[in-house]
Amino acid sequence: MATIEQTGRTASAGSGTKQGKRPRAGRRNRRGGLAAKLAALRGALTAWLSRPLASFHLVLALCGSLTAIGAVMVLSASSVESTFLTDGASAYTLFQKHITFVGLGMVAFWIGLRVPLRVVRGASSMLVIVSIGLLITVLTPAGSVVNGSRGWIVVAGFSLQPVEVAKGALALWGAHILVVKARLTHLWRHVLVPLVPVALVMFALLMAQPDLGGTVSLGVVLVALLWFGGAPRGLFTALIAGGIAGVIGLALISDYRIARIMSFLHPTADPMGAGYQAAQAQYALADGGLFGRGLGQGGSKWSYLPNVHNDFIFALIGEELGFVGCAVVIALFAGVAVVGLRIANRNIDPWISIVAGTLTAWLVSQAAINIGYVAGLLPVTGLTLPLISYGGTSLVITLGLFGILANCARHEPEAVAALRTQGPGKFGTIFRLQAPEAYRPPTRPKPGRRQPRRGGPPARNASATRSRTTARQSRAVRRSEPRRGGRR
């Protein structure tokens, strides 16, 4: 009996061990299958990203997604305020104006995408002059004061914000200057002149408005230009210190900006005064939770949060779409950062590389600043959320810059080769795009040719030099020939 019992126990123990190993083997198989699927997905994604026009398609997808989200959220955010604009106003009044700006922005996107980049580069100097003229015009009686800042020009019911034009012009023209002086970027004076003096003129005009948000954004453009242009690293310490000093000085000359900074440092000191907007924005984000209260169901747009369709639209996204909606928006801007830096890295044209990197840094940093002060991480600066906030000059200029960024993507070497050999493709046919031009590096003097010394006499005319050389050779030939009729 003991032998039989021991045998039974052994058999039962063996069967239990086999049954215990089967679930482990099943889990291993499932893990192996999941790993294989992830590897296949990664391979497919890598293969798609290696396509010649992947960057171009990603720019179109990201720009379209952010613009669509912005249109939906502006409709929700402005539906209440639109009814209080005038007697008998519709809930769609501000949304209709936003759609008008989206249409104008699409035209600007198409122009930035279709115009050859050499034309854009050639027109950058004129754009800087025009932008400085507009910044000066704002300070005249033609400018309009909004929220204590004279930063708008109103024409036929539409407002123009010159600082947006100035930022784009500085990015395009600054890249041109840095490329022209590419061999001298190790010398500070060649990096600083004339780029930094022109930027300082723009800073001074913005401080005279005063416009703290525009000054910060323009400073980001300048720093990005110098970074992607290969400026000496020691220069950035001086620039950042000067920028911080300028921002502090600009904040101290205005009482309401001092109040904003104090409300940021002490959020609970004045929740119904200077810190009202920031407090209401954080309440809206907290009310949203994980999935939000539902699209159109937010309560902050009922006059609880001022400018909810402009500067604080991200708070409404968090309230109505929750943490998930906020994460989607942040992921889209992170995608803009990755794709923009990819375009800057893959281009061999230095001007395109600097422009792509600078525009990417500008757009992503502005989005980060907006999200930061809505979440209470930064002081309120008044910068809008690109492509999502209520439209105007910012929306039109931003869409135009996305068009230039997409144009830069079409100038990647692989994209140029594909478009010249395989045709324009679907989007090229729809937008009637021309084949991009291949990059041709500037011609350099031959190694054996002597260069004139700095400060020496001007170089002689080539034709005059050739004629003199020919005359000398002919005289030498005549001297070597025997004279006719002479003595024998």
C-alpha positions, 0 to 999 in steps of 0.5 A: 500500500505504501508503494502504491501511495508513493507512486500515486503521489509521485504521479500526481506531483508530476502531473501538477508540475506539467500543469504548472509549466503549461501556463508559463509556456503560454505566457512565453509564447504570448510574449514572443508573439507580442515582441514579434508584432512590435518588431514587425511594426518597428520595421514597417515604421522604419521602412516608411520613414526611409521613404524620400517624401516621408518628412513632407507627408508628416508635415502635411499630416501634423499641420492638418491635424493641429489646424483641425483640432484648433477649428473644433476647439475655437467653435466650442470656446467662442460659442458663448462669447460670440452671442455677446458681441452684438445684438442678435449675434450668432454663436458662430460669429467668431468661428466664421472669422476663424474659418476665414483666417484658416482659408487665408492661412491655407493660401499662405501655406500654398504660397510658402510651399510653391514659391522656390526657396531661392526666391524666398531667400532673396526676398528676406531682406525686403521682408525685414525692412517691411517688418521694421516699418510695420513695427514703427507704424504700430507706435504711431496713432495708426496702432491700436492698444489691446490689453495695455499693449500697442501691438496691432494695426486694424485695417477694414475690421481685420487686425494685423500684428507686425511682431509675427511678420518680424519673427518670420522675416528675422528667421529667413534673413538671419539664416541668409546672413549666417550662410554668407558668413559661414567661414567667419562664424568663429569670429564674434564680430562677424556673427553679431554684425549685422544680425544682432543689431537688426534684432536689437532694433526689433527688440527696442520697438517691441519694448516700446509697445510694450510686448513681453510675449513677442519679445520672448518669442523673438529672442527664441528666434535669434538664439535658434538662428545662432545655434543652428548657424554654428555660432561660438558656444560662449556667445550664448551665455552673454545672449541669455544673460542679456535676454533675461535682463531685458525681460526683467526690465520689460516686466518691471516697467509695467504694473500689470506685468509685475502683478502677473509675476507676483501672482505666479510666485504667490498663486494664492495671494490674489486669486480674484485679481491678478492671478484670476486667469491662471487660477481659473485655467488650473481649475479647468484642467482639474475639472477635465480629469482623464477623459474630460467632461465632453466636447462642448460641455466645458464650463470655463467658456461661460465667462469664467476664464477670460480669453479662453478662445485665445491664450487659454484654449489649452485649458478648455482642451483639458476641461472638455477632452481631459488628460487624453486630449492634452496628451494628443496635442502635446504629442503632435507638437512633439512630432513637429519638433522631431520632423522639423529637426529631421528636415534640418539634419537631412538637408545639405543646403545650409540655408534650408537647414538653418531655416528649418531648425529655427522655424521648428524651435520657434513654433515648438517653444511658443507652444511650450510657453503657452502650455506652461503658463496655462498649467501654472509652470510659467508666468502668463506672457500672452503667447498663443498656441500655434494653429489652435488658438483663435485665428488672426495674423498669428494663424496666417503667418504660422500656416505660411511658415508650415508651408515653407517647412514643407517646402524645405522637406521637399528639398531633401536630397532623396526627395529631390532625386525622387521628384525629378525621376518619378514625377511630382506625385499626388500632392505635387499634382494637387498643389501644382508644385514644381520639381525642387532644385538640387543644391549647388554649392557656391563656387570656390577659387582655385587653390593656385590662384593668388588672392589680393591682400586685405587693405592692398590695392584693388585687383586689376581688371581682367581684360586690361591685364590680358591686353597688357600681357598680349602687348608685352608678348608681341614686343618680345617677339618683335625684339627677337626677330632679325631686323630687315635692311640692317647691316650684314 
